[in-house]
C-alpha cells in the first residue's frame, strides 16, 4: 500500500561543545547575552520527519512516497533518495532558498541549544495530495503551517485515511484548528508533552479526543506508549535497546511501525509493538537514518521482545 508522507526533508547539523553551557552563560547578564561556543566536533545528518519516516518504512518493506519541499542546496539529499530507491516525484524544489536545517549544539551535560531554519519547508502548501493519486494511506508530519492545514483538507477530500502527527509543529495551531485536524484525521499521534498541550488548547481530555479518530497514540519515551482505540487503551511496553546512543528520529521510527501496521491490517497491540521495536533499533545509532537492519532482523528483534514474529 502506497503511503504518502507529508513533512520535512532537512539537514541536521550537530555540534558538540566539549564543556558546559553553564560555565559560559552568566545568569545576571542574560539580557545582554553575547557568547560563542567553540565546537571542534561537527557532523551533518540527513533528517526531517518525512525523510526519517520514509527511510524506516522502507526498511520494513512498505511503500513510502515523500511529499516535501527543498531548497537550492538539496542535491546531496536528492542523490541519497535515489540511491535508496525512495521516489522523489513529489519532492518539490523551491528556488532561491535553503532546505530546512537544524543547527544543534550539545554540551557535556546533554543540554542542547537548537536553531531551526524552515527554509523551503514554508512552501509545503505548493504540494497537493491530489498530485499523488496512488496514495492509499497518509501522514501529516511537522511541516509548514499552511501546508499541514491544506494537506489535512486534501486527504479528507480524497477519502485517503491519514495520521495527524504534528510533533514540534503543534504549537503553531490554536485549539479550534487542532480540533479541525482531529475531525478530519483517521489516526493521531503525539508524545506525552504534545498530548498535554493538545488537551490544554482544546479543553478536552484524551479519552474524549480519542472518540474523534480510529486510534489516538501517545508515546511516553522509556515508559512505552498508549494506543486509545475502540474504547480501549492498549498499553505498549518499551523495547530495551542494545545501546542508548541518540534519540534523534526515534519518534519517526516509531511512526513507521504504526504506518506499516495500519497498511497491513495488524491489530493495535501488534502495530504498537512493531513501532516500539523500530524505535529501539534506531536509538542505538547516531542520526535518524544510519541504522540498516534487514526485514528479517526486524522480525527477529520483535520475536525476541514479544515471543512471536509479526510476519
N, C-alpha and C positions, 0 to 999 in steps of 0.2 A: 504494500500500500504506500503510495507516494505521500510523504508528509512535508508540507510547506512550512519552513521555519523562518518566520519574520523576526528580524532582530539585527543586532550589530555584528559587523566584522571589525575588529580593532587590533591594534598593536599594543601589547603591554610592555612598557619599558620599566624594568625592575632593577632598582639600585639598592645596594646595601651600604649603610653608613656604619663603619666599624667603631661606634661609640654609642652614647645615649643622648637622645634629643634633650633630656632634662639638664644635661651638663652644659648646654649651649643656649638655652632659652631662659631668659630671666623673667619670671612672672610679673615683677613690678614694672618691667619695661615692655610688656606685651603690646601696648598701644603704639609703640614705635618700633615694632619688630623689623629687624634687618639682619638676617643671618644666612650664611651659606654653609652647606654641608659637603665636604669632600667625599666622593663616593667612588673609590677605586674599582669596585666590582659592579658591573652592569651587564644585563642581558636583555635581549628583546625576544618576546614570545608572541606567537600567533594566538589571538584570543577573540574576544567578543562573544556574546551569548549565542548568536546564530552559528558562528563558526564552531564553537565548542560543542553545542548540542548536535550539530550535523556530524561532526567527527565521531562522537560517541555512538550515535545512531548507526553510522556506517560500520563501526566495529561490531555492532550487534547483528548486522545483516539487514538493516532496514533500508528504506529508500528515501533519504533526506533530499530536499530541494531547498536551497538557500534563497531567501529574498532579502537583499540588503543593498546599501549604498556605500560606495567607496570613493576616495579621492585620487589625486594625481600620483600619489606615492604607493599605490596598491599593487604594483606589478609583482613583487615577491609573493604576496598573499595569493594573488590570482594564479600564479605559476604553481604554488603549493596545492591549491584546489585541483588544478589539472593533474598534477602528479598523483593525488589521492583518488582521482576519479569522481570527485564531487562536482556535479553540474553547476555551472555559474551563469546559466541562461538568464536568471533573474537577479544577478548582481549588477547593479547599475553604477556606471562611472559618472560622478558629478565633477565636471572640470572646475579648476580654479581653487581647489582647497585640499585639505588633508583627509586621509582616512581617520576615523575615530581613534584616539590614542589615550592610554592611561600612563601617567608617569608616577611610579610608586617608589617611595624611599622608605626603607625599613631599618630600624636601629637594632641594637643588640638585645633590647627587651621586647622585640617584635612589635613595637609601636610603628604605625605607618602614617606617612603624610602622602596623600594622593592628589594629583591634579588630573582632571579628565577633560579632554578636548573633544567635543562631539563631532566636529568636522562635518563630513558628508552625511553622517547619521541624521542630521537635522533635516535632510531632504528625503527621508524614507517615505514620505507621503506620495512621492512621484511614482512609486511602485504600486501596482494594483493587483489584488488577489485574482481578479478575473483573467489576468495575463498568464496564470498557471492553471489551466483547466484540468490538468491531470491530478491535481491535489485532491485527496480524499480525507485528509486529516491535517490540522494545522496547529501552530502555536504562535502566540504573540509574546515574544521575549522583549526585554528592555530595548528601546529604540527611540527615535524621535517622537515627541509627544503627538504631533498631528498624524504621523504615520500609524501609531498604535491605535488612536481613535478610529482612523479610517479603515485599517485592516480588520478591526473587530466588526465594523458595519459590513465590510466586504465579505468576510467569512459567513456572516449570518445571512446576507442576501443570496449568497451562492449555495447555501444549505450545507456548507462544509463544517463539520464539528471541529472545535478548536479549544486549546488550553489557553487560558488567560494567565500569564506569568509575568507580572510587571517588574518584579525584582526591585533593583535600586531606582527604577523609574516610578515607583508607586507614589512618592511624594509630589509628583507633578500633577496629580489628579485630586479633585475635591470629592466629597462624599457622594454627590449625585452622579458624577462621572464614573466613579468606581461601581456604583450600583448598576449603572447602564452596562458597564463591561460584564458584570456578573449575570445580568439578564440575557445578554447575547451569547455568552460563553457556554460551552458544554461541560468544561472542567476548569478548575482554577487551582493555582499552586503558589504558596507563599512560604517564606521561612517564618520562624516564630515571631521575630520582631515585626516583619511586614504584616503578619496576621493581626498583631496587636494594633498596628497603625490602621489597618483596614477596619477593625471593629470601632476604633475611636472615631474615625472620619465618617463612617456610615451610621453609627449609633445602633448597630445590630450585632448580635452575638454570632460566633462561628456556627453554632448549631442552626441558627436562623438562616444565615447566609448559605449554608450547605444545601438548603432546600432550593436554592436558585439554580444549582448545577447538578450534573450526574455524580460528580465527585469533587470534593474540596480537599486538597492535600496541604498539610502543614509539616514542614521539615524542622527538626529540632536538634540539628548537629549531632553530637555524640550520644544524644538520648533517643535517636531514631526519628520516626515520623508517624503522623496520624493521617489516615485517609477516611474522611467522612463520606459515606455513600450508602444509599438505600436505607437511611435511618440508623445506620450502624457506624461506629468508629472502629476501624481496623488499626490496631497498634502494630507498627512495623519496627522491629529491632534494628539497631545499628549493627553493621557488619564490621568486625575487627579488621583493621588494615595491617598489612605487613610492616608498614612504617608510616609515621606521620611526617611527611616532607613538605607539602604545600597544599593548602586548602583551595587555592585559586582554581575555579572551574568545577569544584565538586558538585555544586548545585546543578550545573549544566549537565554533568554526567548523570546525576540522579534523574533529571528530566528526560534524558534519552531513554532510560529504562521505562519511565511512565509511558512515553510515546510508543515504544515498541510493544509494551503490554496492551495498550489500548488498540493499536493497529492489528494485533494478532488475537484479540478476544480473550486475553488472560483474565482470570478473576483478580479482584483487587489485592488480596494478600500476595499472590504470585507477582503481580505487577510491582507492588511496593518493595518486595524483597529483591527483585531484579534491579530496581532503581538503587536500592541500598548497596548492592554488590558493585554496581558501576561507580558509585561514589567512593567506596572503599578502595577500588582499584586505582582510581585517579589520584587520591590523596597521597599515595606512595610515590608520586612522580612530580617533578617540578613542571610548572606551566600547565596550561589547560589541554594541550594536545600532544603530549610526548609519550603517553602510555600506549602500548601496542599489543594488547592481548588478542589472541585469536578467539573466534566464537566458541571453540571447544574449551579454551582456557576459562572463558567467562562462565560457561555452563559448569565446569568442574569447580570453580570457585563458589558458585551458587550451591552446588551439591554439598560441598564441604561445610558451608554455613548452615544449610537447612535440611540436609539429609536426602534430598531428591533433586533431579535436574529439571530446569524449566522447559526443556525441549528435548 
